Amino acid sequence: MFNFIHPYKKHSRGQSFVELTLVLGLLLMLLAAVVEFGMLINQYISLVEGSREAARFGSVGDPFDPTGSGITNADFYGKVSDYIVGTNTTLGVIEPVHLKPELNDDVVISVFGARGNSLVRFPTSAGWSKFSTQTSKFTNAEISARMDATAPNTGILLVEIFYHYEQILKLPFLTQFVGDPISVYTYSIMPLPLAEPTSTPSP
């Protein structure tokens, strides 16, 4: 009697090994993607919290010259941006994320004075840029659309962070389809009392 059991077993083992190899490869790719995007999300959360903290910090500042001349107070914008990225002696609130101007990372700060349907932006129509690589994504019309035209006069502070996440693992199947670096953008809007337009006194 012929024995057909052994050849069948060898064929079954070879097929199982091939299937296991394919499955393990897919699982490793999935694990790598989870790790990479986990690090991206972690940095995104740091940037979101950083923009919020910077907006809160700036909301008690004065964006205009304290002498009352109405000229923009450049020190205000510098302090808010330094609060985000840090200085030589202090850490920024987005630590351990570091902005790189060579990748077009930037911090853009805008101040608005709103009176009814009228909206004035400071210091320029594109906002104040720390590294001069980006401009604000918000137009005056978009800010106005978020406001109630019947609301009292108000001041607004807009803090925007532009960041480019460089992939850590740099796996070809991720960089080819997702791109490297990955653009990340966050913003925060906060009331700014000292930017509130004042009523013109009657003669």
C-alpha positions in Angstrom: 0.0 0.0 0.0 1.3 3.4 -0.9 1.7 6.0 1.8 0.5 9.5 0.7 0.5 11.0 4.1 4.1 12.3 4.3 4.2 14.3 1.1 0.9 15.9 2.0 2.4 16.9 5.4 5.5 18.5 3.8 3.3 20.5 1.4 1.1 21.7 4.2 4.0 22.8 6.3 5.5 24.8 3.4 2.2 26.5 2.7 1.8 27.4 6.4 5.3 28.8 6.6 4.6 31.1 3.5 1.3 32.2 5.0 2.9 32.9 8.4 5.7 35.0 6.7 3.1 37.1 4.8 1.0 37.7 7.9 4.0 38.6 10.1 5.2 41.0 7.4 1.8 42.8 7.4 1.7 42.8 11.2 5.1 44.4 11.3 4.1 47.1 8.8 0.9 47.8 10.8 2.9 48.0 14.0 5.4 50.4 12.4 2.6 52.6 11.1 1.0 52.7 14.6 4.3 53.7 16.2 5.0 56.5 13.6 1.5 58.0 13.7 1.5 57.7 17.5 4.6 59.9 17.7 2.9 62.3 15.2 -0.2 62.6 17.3 1.9 63.1 20.4 3.6 66.0 18.8 0.3 67.4 17.5 -1.1 67.4 21.0 2.0 69.3 22.2 1.4 71.9 19.5 -2.3 72.3 20.3 -1.6 72.8 24.0 1.2 75.1 23.2 -0.9 77.4 21.0 -3.6 77.5 23.8 -1.0 78.3 26.5 0.5 81.0 24.4 -2.9 82.6 23.6 -3.7 82.6 27.4 -0.3 84.1 28.1 -0.8 86.8 25.4 -4.4 87.6 26.4 -3.2 89.7 29.4 -0.6 91.6 27.4 -0.7 94.9 25.5 -0.2 94.7 21.8 0.2 98.5 21.5 2.8 101.0 22.5 2.2 101.6 26.3 2.7 105.3 25.7 -0.7 105.4 24.1 0.5 106.3 20.6 -1.4 103.3 19.1 1.8 102.0 17.5 2.3 98.3 17.5 4.2 96.9 20.5 6.7 94.6 18.8 7.8 93.3 22.2 4.3 91.8 22.7 4.6 89.5 19.7 8.2 88.6 20.5 7.2 87.5 24.1 4.3 85.4 22.9 6.4 83.6 20.3 9.2 83.1 22.8 6.7 81.6 25.2 6.0 79.0 22.5 9.5 78.1 21.2 11.6 79.1 24.2 14.7 81.2 24.5 18.4 80.5 25.4 17.4 80.4 29.0 13.8 79.1 29.1 12.0 76.1 27.5 9.0 76.7 25.2 5.6 75.4 26.0 5.8 73.0 23.0 8.9 71.3 24.4 10.1 68.7 23.3 8.9 69.8 19.8 11.3 72.2 18.1 10.3 74.4 15.2 12.7 74.5 12.2 12.6 77.5 10.0 14.4 75.6 7.2 11.3 73.3 7.0 9.0 76.4 6.9 7.9 76.0 10.5 6.6 79.2 12.0 4.5 81.0 14.6 2.1 83.6 13.3 0.3 86.0 15.7 -2.5 88.3 14.8 -4.4 90.9 16.9 -7.9 92.1 16.0 -10.0 95.0 17.1 -13.7 94.4 16.4 -16.4 97.0 16.5 -19.7 95.6 15.1 -19.0 94.5 11.5 -15.8 96.4 11.4 -12.6 94.4 12.0 -9.0 95.9 12.1 -6.0 93.6 12.1 -2.6 94.2 13.6 0.3 94.4 13.0 -0.2 93.6 9.3 -2.9 92.0 7.1 -0.9 88.7 7.1 -0.2 88.7 10.9 3.2 88.8 12.6 5.6 86.0 11.7 8.5 84.8 13.9 10.6 83.3 11.1 9.0 85.0 8.1 8.1 81.7 6.4 4.3 81.6 6.8 1.3 83.9 6.8 -2.0 83.6 8.6 -4.5 81.1 7.2 -7.4 83.2 8.5 -8.7 86.2 6.6 -10.5 89.0 8.3 -13.8 87.8 6.7 -13.3 84.4 8.3 -12.7 85.9 11.8 -15.8 88.2 11.3 -17.9 85.2 10.4 -17.2 83.7 13.8 -18.4 86.7 15.6 -21.8 88.2 16.6 -22.2 91.5 14.8 -24.4 92.7 17.7 -21.8 91.9 20.4 -19.9 94.7 22.2 -16.5 95.9 21.0 -13.9 93.3 21.6 -10.2 92.5 21.1 -9.1 89.1 19.7 -5.7 87.3 19.8 -5.0 84.6 17.2 -2.0 82.3 17.6 -1.1 79.9 14.7 1.6 77.3 14.7 3.0 75.8 11.5 5.0 72.6 11.9 6.5 69.9 9.7 6.8 66.5 11.3 9.8 64.6 10.1 9.1 60.8 10.2 11.3 59.0 12.7 11.2 55.5 11.1 11.2 56.8 7.5 9.8 53.5 6.2 9.4 53.6 2.4 5.8 52.4 2.4 4.9 55.4 4.7 7.0 58.1 3.1 5.8 57.2 -0.4 2.1 57.4 0.4 2.0 59.9 3.3 5.0 62.1 2.5 7.8 63.3 4.6 7.7 65.7 6.3 4.0 65.8 7.2 2.5 69.3 7.6 0.8 70.0 10.9 -1.2 73.2 11.7 -2.8 74.3 14.9 -4.3 77.6 16.2 -6.0 79.1 19.2 -8.2 82.2 19.5 -8.5 84.1 22.8 -10.1 87.4 23.9 -7.6 90.2 24.2 -9.1 93.1 26.3 -6.3 95.6 25.6 -7.0 95.3 21.8 -10.6 96.3 22.3 -11.5 99.4 20.2 -12.4 102.3 22.4 -15.3 104.7 21.7 -14.4 108.0 20.2 -15.3 110.7 22.8 -17.9 113.2 21.7 -16.6 116.8 21.0 
